[in-house]
Amino acid sequence: MVDTQKIVNWDFAQTTTNVYAYEDSALCHSSLFSEARPELFSGTRTHSSDRTMDLGLAEDHFSRPVGSFVASDIEQLKLAIEECKKLILELPEHSERQKDTVVKLIHLRLKLQELKDPEEDEPNLRILLEHRFSKEKSKSVKQTCDKCSTIIWGLIQTWYTCTGCYYRCHSKCMNLITKPCVRSKVSHQSEYELSICPEIGLDRQDYRCAECRTPISLRGVPSEARQCDYTGQYYCSTCHWNDTAIVPARVIHNWEFEPRKVCRSSMRYLALMLSRPVLRLKEINPLLFNFVEELVEIRKLRQDILLMKPYFITCKEAMEARLLLQLQDRQHFVENDDMYSLQDLIDISSGRLSCSLTEIHTTFAKHIKLDCERCQAKGFVCELCKEGDILFPFDSHTSVCHDCSAVFHRDCYYDNSTTCPRCARMTERKQDDISDVKEA
């Protein structure tokens, strides 16, 4: 049986949720609405599922209205809502008139909310705590306010999204925001917490949420304490929605990519940091290269690409073809070979990066060795054996002199006990120049 008193005492969010849920057939089995006549809503159930329900904001929506309600301003709407509540309690349980009145109550509350949140009075851009809030034009009702954790009814409520960190909230909740924009933290402090879940204990937090300072406890009284796997701290259910994200510390130390529960601010921070190359693996955990073969392969490909870069920046054809722009999404790959982003590591684990980088490596090598005569002319001949094809520093069977960058066959270079011939010539030439200066 349905408790009519509870229906009367529903708050705006609950009644609005139920009227939309009825339209989506989620509550079709509810005893309150299961026998409601189709004419209570615009259209029929046989129409397409894409039709939009009439929210009844027009006063003449019902063909058989219950009572005479005149709602021209907020005070009159409030009086009409109270009259509607009393009438629901007085009418017989499950009667058609009571069902009509319940839906009318919902629509009156929707109209009251519309008058309380006039969209035309809201600016298009608002700046608060380094957030740059832009007013949304979407009428989607599937967004959730990050401040009050309730649904944003885009059809009748004004809401904003931060263009930096994508923080969403009602217009009425903006003055209650206390958390600065996460993008500012990314700009000023582009580094990860590299300890795995650095917990300090709920008692060190004074049994309060680490963000909004709401009282929390592990027993859920007065509010449930939820731990963020990234920061190790505890948060309330408003600041921690049990979102999941891949935690950088677990990836670097354990090569573990299972998403863990994190708070809202950590989720946004990790999302904004995902593609930033801030992880120097050979300093943080050099042993990782001993256990993950894919990392060794990627490092070699990146080293080869850095050796190819001088050919491209001095080649007119390569500049016109913009070959280096094939790595524009990973710009750090043409700047160094030791910095990684978290997205790089995720793609290495899945195998995507190895495939794409190998393809780019092949394209680059083909241009230098086969397609471009200028680049071919910059190749080397092994001065130790003076045999074989033209050599390039990125060939797998070559070795490069660290002093003069001359290229030799790997076997020749390691088997030869003498110094690099090119270095020897350069040393001899310098000595001759010195001698000529002294004689002069």
C-alpha positions in Angstrom: 0.0 0.0 0.0 1.2 3.5 -0.7 1.6 5.9 2.2 -0.3 9.1 1.0 1.4 11.2 3.7 4.8 10.4 2.2 3.6 11.4 -1.2 2.5 14.8 0.2 5.8 15.3 2.0 8.0 14.5 -1.1 10.6 17.1 -1.7 11.1 18.6 -5.1 13.9 16.3 -6.2 12.0 13.2 -5.2 8.8 14.1 -7.0 10.7 15.2 -10.1 12.6 12.0 -10.1 9.5 10.0 -10.0 7.7 11.8 -12.8 10.6 11.3 -15.1 11.1 7.7 -13.9 7.4 7.1 -14.8 8.0 8.4 -18.3 11.0 6.0 -18.7 8.8 3.0 -17.5 11.1 2.5 -14.5 8.2 2.9 -12.0 5.4 1.4 -14.2 4.8 -1.3 -11.5 4.3 1.2 -8.7 0.8 0.8 -7.2 0.3 4.6 -7.3 0.8 5.0 -11.1 0.0 1.6 -12.5 -3.6 2.4 -13.1 -3.2 6.1 -14.1 -5.0 7.0 -17.3 -2.9 7.7 -20.4 -4.6 11.1 -20.8 -2.8 12.4 -17.8 0.3 12.9 -20.0 0.6 14.4 -23.4 0.8 11.7 -26.1 0.2 8.0 -25.6 2.4 5.0 -24.6 2.1 3.7 -28.2 4.1 6.7 -29.5 7.9 6.5 -30.0 10.1 6.4 -26.9 11.8 9.6 -28.0 8.7 11.7 -27.4 9.0 14.4 -24.7 6.6 14.4 -21.8 4.6 17.6 -21.1 5.6 18.7 -17.7 2.3 20.4 -17.1 3.6 23.9 -16.7 0.6 25.2 -18.5 -2.4 25.8 -16.2 -4.9 24.1 -18.6 -2.8 20.9 -18.9 -5.5 18.5 -17.4 -8.7 17.9 -19.1 -10.3 17.3 -15.6 -8.4 19.6 -13.2 -9.0 19.1 -9.5 -9.7 22.4 -7.8 -9.2 25.8 -9.2 -5.5 26.8 -8.9 -4.3 30.2 -9.9 -0.5 30.3 -9.8 0.9 33.6 -11.2 3.7 34.1 -8.7 5.7 32.3 -6.1 3.4 33.0 -3.1 0.3 31.9 -5.0 2.2 28.7 -6.1 3.1 27.9 -2.5 -0.5 28.3 -1.5 -1.7 26.1 -4.4 0.9 23.5 -3.4 -0.4 23.4 0.2 -4.0 23.2 -0.9 -3.0 20.3 -3.2 -1.3 18.5 -0.3 -4.4 18.8 1.9 -6.7 17.7 -1.0 -4.5 14.5 -1.5 -5.0 13.5 2.1 -8.7 14.1 1.9 -9.4 12.2 -1.3 -10.0 8.4 -1.2 -6.9 6.2 -1.5 -5.9 5.1 -5.0 -8.8 7.0 -6.6 -8.5 8.6 -10.0 -8.9 12.1 -8.5 -6.1 11.5 -6.0 -3.8 10.3 -8.8 -4.6 13.4 -10.8 -3.9 15.6 -7.8 -0.5 13.9 -7.1 0.6 14.7 -10.7 -0.7 18.2 -10.4 1.3 18.6 -7.2 4.5 17.6 -9.0 3.9 20.0 -11.8 3.2 22.9 -9.4 6.5 22.2 -7.7 8.3 22.2 -11.1 6.8 25.5 -11.9 7.8 26.9 -8.5 11.4 25.8 -9.0 11.4 27.4 -12.4 10.3 30.8 -10.9 13.0 30.4 -8.1 15.8 29.8 -10.7 15.2 32.4 -13.5 17.7 31.6 -16.2 17.7 35.0 -17.8 19.2 36.6 -14.7 22.3 34.4 -14.7 25.5 35.5 -16.4 27.1 33.3 -19.1 30.5 33.3 -17.3 31.4 33.3 -13.6 34.8 33.1 -12.0 35.1 31.7 -8.6 38.2 30.2 -6.7 40.1 30.0 -10.1 37.1 28.1 -11.6 35.9 29.6 -14.9 32.2 28.6 -14.9 30.4 28.7 -18.2 26.6 28.5 -18.3 25.4 25.3 -19.9 22.7 25.3 -22.6 22.1 21.6 -22.6 18.8 20.4 -21.2 20.1 17.0 -20.2 18.7 15.7 -16.9 21.4 13.1 -16.4 24.1 15.4 -14.9 24.8 15.5 -11.1 25.8 18.5 -9.1 29.3 18.1 -7.7 28.5 20.3 -4.7 25.1 18.9 -3.4 25.3 15.5 -5.1 21.7 15.8 -6.5 20.5 15.6 -10.1 20.7 18.7 -12.3 17.3 19.2 -14.0 18.5 21.0 -17.1 15.0 21.6 -18.3 14.2 24.0 -15.5 17.4 24.7 -13.6 20.4 26.8 -14.5 23.8 25.0 -14.2 27.4 25.7 -14.9 30.5 23.7 -15.9 34.1 24.8 -15.1 36.0 24.9 -18.4 39.2 23.9 -16.6 38.3 21.0 -14.4 34.8 20.2 -15.6 33.3 20.8 -12.2 29.5 20.9 -12.5 27.0 22.5 -10.2 23.7 24.2 -9.9 23.7 28.0 -10.1 22.3 28.1 -6.5 25.2 26.0 -5.3 28.0 28.1 -6.6 28.3 30.3 -3.6 28.8 27.3 -1.4 31.9 25.9 -3.3 35.1 25.8 -1.3 37.3 23.7 -3.5 39.6 25.6 -5.9 39.9 24.6 -9.6 42.0 21.5 -10.0 43.6 22.8 -13.2 45.3 25.5 -11.2 47.0 22.8 -9.1 48.0 21.0 -12.3 49.6 24.2 -13.7 51.5 25.0 -10.5 52.3 21.5 -9.2 52.6 19.0 -12.1 53.7 16.0 -10.0 52.1 12.8 -8.7 51.9 11.4 -5.2 54.2 8.4 -5.7 53.6 6.6 -2.4 51.0 3.8 -2.5 47.9 5.0 -0.6 49.8 7.1 2.0 47.2 6.7 4.8 47.6 8.9 7.9 44.6 7.6 9.8 41.1 9.0 10.4 42.1 10.2 13.9 44.8 12.4 12.3 42.0 14.0 10.3 40.0 14.7 13.5 37.3 12.4 12.1 36.4 14.9 9.5 36.3 14.9 5.7 39.7 15.9 4.3 38.0 18.3 1.9 34.9 19.8 3.3 35.6 19.0 7.0 32.2 17.3 7.5 32.2 14.8 10.5 32.7 11.2 9.3 33.3 7.8 10.8 34.0 4.3 9.6 30.7 3.2 11.1 28.8 5.6 8.8 27.6 7.8 11.7 26.9 10.6 11.0 28.5 10.1 7.6 30.4 7.3 6.0 34.2 7.7 5.7 35.4 6.7 2.3 39.2 6.4 1.6 40.8 7.8 -1.6 43.4 5.3 -2.8 45.5 8.2 -4.4 45.8 10.5 -1.4 45.2 7.9 1.3 42.8 10.3 3.1 39.2 9.9 4.1 36.3 11.8 2.6 32.5 12.1 3.1 30.0 10.7 0.5 29.6 14.2 -1.0 33.3 14.5 -1.8 33.9 10.8 -2.6 31.4 9.2 -5.0 33.3 5.9 -5.3 34.7 6.9 -8.7 37.6 4.8 -9.9 40.9 5.7 -11.6 44.3 4.2 -12.3 46.7 5.2 -9.6 50.2 6.2 -10.8 52.0 4.9 -7.7 50.7 1.4 -8.2 51.6 1.5 -11.9 55.2 2.6 -11.3 56.0 0.3 -8.3 53.8 -2.7 -9.1 52.9 -2.4 -12.8 49.3 -2.6 -11.6 46.6 -1.0 -13.7 43.5 -2.0 -11.8 41.3 1.1 -11.2 40.9 2.1 -7.5 38.4 4.2 -5.7 39.3 7.8 -5.5 37.6 11.0 -4.4 36.2 13.5 -6.8 39.1 16.0 -6.6 41.7 13.2 -7.1 39.7 11.9 -10.1 39.8 15.3 -11.8 43.4 15.8 -11.0 44.4 12.4 -12.4 42.3 13.0 -15.5 44.0 16.3 -16.2 47.5 14.9 -15.5 46.9 11.8 -17.6 48.9 13.0 -20.7 51.5 15.1 -19.0 55.0 13.6 -19.2 56.1 14.0 -15.6 57.3 10.4 -14.8 61.1 9.8 -15.0 61.1 6.0 -14.7 64.8 5.4 -14.6 65.0 7.6 -11.4 61.8 6.6 -9.7 62.0 2.8 -10.3 64.8 1.8 -12.7 64.3 -1.9 -11.9 61.0 -1.7 -13.8 62.9 -2.1 -17.1 64.2 -5.5 -15.9 60.7 -6.9 -15.5 58.7 -5.2 -18.3 60.1 -6.1 -21.7 57.7 -3.7 -23.4 59.4 -0.8 -21.7 62.8 -1.8 -23.1 61.3 -2.0 -26.6 59.7 1.4 -26.3 62.8 3.0 -24.9 64.8 1.7 -27.9 62.3 3.0 -30.4 62.3 6.4 -28.7 66.1 6.5 -28.8 66.0 5.8 -32.5 63.5 8.5 -33.1 65.8 11.0 -31.4 68.6 9.9 -33.7 66.3 10.4 -36.7 65.3 13.9 -35.6 68.4 15.7 -36.9 67.8 14.3 -40.3 64.3 15.7 -40.4 65.0 19.2 -39.1 67.6 19.7 -41.9 65.6 18.0 -44.7 63.4 20.3 -46.8 61.2 17.4 -47.9 60.7 16.1 -44.4 59.7 19.5 -43.2 57.2 19.9 -46.0 55.8 16.5 -45.3 55.7 17.3 -41.6 56.8 13.9 -40.6 57.5 14.8 -37.0 53.8 15.8 -36.6 53.0 12.1 -36.5 54.1 12.4 -32.8 52.3 15.6 -32.0 50.1 13.8 -29.4 53.3 12.7 -27.7 55.6 15.7 -28.2 58.0 14.5 -25.4 59.0 11.6 -27.6 61.0 14.0 -29.9 62.5 15.8 -26.9 63.9 13.0 -24.7 63.7 9.3 -24.1 63.2 9.1 -20.3 60.0 11.0 -19.5 56.7 9.2 -19.6 53.1 10.2 -19.0 50.6 7.9 -17.2 48.8 7.5 -20.6 52.1 6.2 -22.1 52.3 3.5 -19.5 48.7 2.5 -19.9 49.2 2.2 -23.7 52.4 0.3 -23.2 50.6 -2.2 -21.0 47.8 -2.7 -23.5 50.2 -3.0 -26.5 48.8 0.0 -28.4 51.9 2.2 -28.0 54.2 -0.5 -29.3 52.2 -1.0 -32.5 51.8 2.7 -33.3 55.4 3.7 -32.4 56.8 0.8 -34.5 54.7 2.0 -37.5 56.0 5.6 -37.1 59.6 4.3 -36.7 59.3 2.4 -40.0 57.9 5.4 -41.8 60.8 7.6 -40.5 63.4 5.1 -41.4 62.0 4.6 -44.9 62.2 8.3 -45.6 65.9 8.5 -44.5 67.2 5.3 -46.1 65.1 5.0 -49.2 62.9 8.0 -50.2 65.2 11.0 -49.6 68.6 11.3 -51.4 69.7 14.2 -49.2 69.2 12.1 -46.1 70.9 9.1 -47.7 73.9 11.2 -48.3 74.3 11.8 -44.5 74.9 8.1 -43.9 78.2 6.5 -42.8 80.6 4.0 -44.1 82.2 1.7 -41.5 85.9 2.9 -41.4 87.0 -0.2 -39.6 86.0 -2.8 -42.2 85.2 -0.4 -45.1 82.6 -2.9 -46.3 78.9 -3.2 -46.4 76.0 -0.8 -47.0 75.6 2.8 -45.8 75.1 2.9 -42.1 72.8 5.0 -40.0 73.0 5.6 -36.2 69.5 4.1 -35.7 70.3 0.8 -37.4 70.0 -2.2 -35.0 73.4 -3.6 -36.1 75.4 -0.5 -35.6 77.3 1.2 -32.8 77.9 5.0 -32.4 81.1 6.6 -31.1 80.1 8.7 -28.0 82.7 11.4 -28.8 82.3 12.1 -32.5 79.0 10.3 -33.3 80.7 8.2 -36.1 78.8 5.0 -37.0 80.4 1.5 -37.3 79.3 -2.0 -37.6 78.6 -3.2 -34.0 80.9 -6.3 -34.4 83.7 -4.2 -35.9 83.5 -1.5 -33.2 83.7 -3.9 -30.3 86.2 -6.2 -31.9 88.6 -3.4 -32.8 91.0 -2.6 -30.0 92.2 0.7 -31.5 90.5 4.1 -31.0 87.8 5.5 -33.3 89.5 6.4 -36.6 87.5 9.6 -36.9 88.4 10.7 -33.3 92.1 9.9 -34.2 92.0 12.1 -37.3 90.3 15.0 -35.3 92.9 14.8 -32.6 95.8 14.8 -35.1 94.3 17.7 -36.9 94.1 19.7 -33.7 97.7 19.0 -32.9 98.8 20.1 -36.3 96.9 23.4 -35.9 98.6 23.9 -32.5 102.0 23.3 -34.1 101.3 25.7 -36.9 100.4 28.4 -34.4 103.6 27.9 -32.4 105.7 28.0 -35.6 104.1 31.2 -36.7 
